[in-house]
Amino acid sequence: MNRVRSRGSLAQLHTQKDWRIWGSCSESSEVLTSTNLLTVRTGHLATMSDINTLGYYKLSKEGKVIFSPMKILIQESVLDAGNGPTRTVVTGANCSGTVRNQSLRSELWIGTEYFGINSSGIIECPPLIPRDEIDDLLIETQTSVLSKRCRSDNDLFESLAEINKTISLLPSILQGVTKVMTKPSSKQKLGALASVYLAGRYGLMPLIKDIEGVMKGLEKIIGKVRKTTRANANVRQVSNARVEAVGSSAGWMMDVVDVHSLSIRSMSLDEFSASLSHNIGFSSKSLSTLPWELVPYSFVVDWFTNLGDLIGSFAPNVGCKQLGSCYTVFEERVRYITMAEHIVKPLWVLNTPADGGYFSSITLKQRIVGPLQRGFVIKNDFRFDNITRSLDAISLILQKIR
């Protein structure tokens, strides 16, 4: 049964009033010239739609898995109306030989009136992340999940295939340390240091990790198990701009900051019979993808593309039963508008400038249920902001050029 719920509201709450004095000789005191309800709405509105499954808790206790679509939309709009400007025209009315300069005063800052509003009545940040980039992230995470389904947490097939190489790397660590201490030139020291790092990173550390994985695998449950496999990706774009809005007697310069954040998570729930060999690191899927792992520098290719995951997604899942899969998209678009500078037209003088600001946030969370898709993509994030990835890349380069 479809269900829709909402909480909160968005409403037009701010009224703009304009005043004038000495627009004519009869206006010796301020006269109200206009009263307008600002178009922008403010408040907080949350709407949720999903499917209500009858007898859900009973079905869940019976072990049945239910994946249902869901959508949550949260809209928030906040206006700091601030103070409007006061300005005077230097050529006023001549009243019995006395020049009376006309002054205009606005109670509120109305810079928001120069921006378009959405169907809910708020000023929203436009999408900054291209649609094709979002589609690539969806494919990247879904392909990763399909590759990791029903794998062992440890991979001893690859470790055994490269055991000779791993053993030969261990003595080179000591030799490299000696070279670092004795080599006279900085270039030679950097090259030796890179070799030591890589030997430890891809020789000693994987060996320690394998031993730890075997110990943990011995403690895991043997028999039918359910395992959730997840993969996620994130991207964020920021835009800064200064916008000019000009009226009949004055204008505004406004700083606009837009932030668009996106997070995608794909998942699959599977059921299979876990054996002791699977738990310690011997899985049929890892054996199927072993040839790719043994290709020289295949891990470097996987930094920039999802080729390894794509190959793994086609590997057979022997004895693995998928109970359900879905992906979740979490998107947030935020806009900040701040009054920056007041502009007056010729023959006008600014007495007091306007101030104020505006904030809006649109948050959308969607869970889409259905089969996961696979495909080849160039990765959005090469993760060179990660210190380990950066050290790996630098060490590989130094080792090649030494």
ZIMO-V261390 format. One record per backbone hydrogen bond with DSSP energy under -1.0 kcal/mol. CO is the residue of the C=O (numbers start at 1). NH is the residue of the N-H. Records with the same first field share a line. If there is no record, write none. Layout:
# ZIMO-V261390
CO=NH + NH
This chain:
# ZIMO-V261390
1=52
3=50
5=48
7=46
9=44
11=42
14=38
16=36
17=107
18=33 + 34
19=105
20=31
21=103
24=27
26=28
27=22
31=20
34=18
36=16
42=11
43=77
44=9
45=75
46=7
47=73
48=5
49=71
50=3
53=56
55=59
56=60
57=61
58=62
59=64
60=63
70=367
71=49
72=365
73=47
74=363
75=45
76=361
77=43
78=359
79=81
80=357
81=109
83=355
85=106
86=351 + 352
87=104
88=349
93=100
95=98
98=95
100=93
102=89
103=21
104=87
105=19
110=113
111=114
112=115
118=121
121=41
122=118
130=134
131=135
132=136
133=137
134=138
135=139
136=140
137=141
138=142
139=143
140=144
141=145
142=146
143=147
144=148
145=149
148=151
155=159
156=160
157=161
158=162
160=163
162=166
163=167
164=168
165=169
166=170
170=173
171=175
172=176
173=177
174=178
175=179
176=180
177=181
178=182
179=183
185=189
186=190
187=191
188=192
189=193
190=194
191=195
192=196
193=197
194=198
195=199
196=200
197=201
198=202
199=204
200=205
203=207
204=208
205=209
206=210
207=211
208=212
209=213
210=214
211=215
212=216
213=217
214=218
216=219
217=220
223=274
225=272
227=270
229=268
231=266
233=264
235=262
237=260
239=258
241=256
243=254
245=252
249=345
250=247
251=343
252=245
253=340 + 341
254=243
255=338
256=241
257=336
258=239
259=334
260=237
261=332
262=235
263=330
264=233
265=328
266=231
267=326
268=229
269=323 + 324
270=227
271=321
272=225
274=223
275=279
276=280
277=281 + 282
281=156
283=287
284=288
285=289
289=293
290=294
292=295
295=298
297=301
298=302
301=305
304=379
306=310
307=311
308=312
309=313
317=320
321=271
324=269
325=370
326=267
327=368
328=265
329=366
330=263
331=364
332=261
333=362
334=259
335=360
336=257
337=358
338=255
341=253
343=251
345=348
347=90
349=88
352=86
356=339
357=80
358=337
359=78
360=335
361=76
362=333
363=74
364=331
365=72
366=329
367=70
368=327
377=306
383=386
386=390
387=391
388=392
389=393
390=394
391=395
392=396
393=397
394=398
395=399
396=400
397=401
398=402
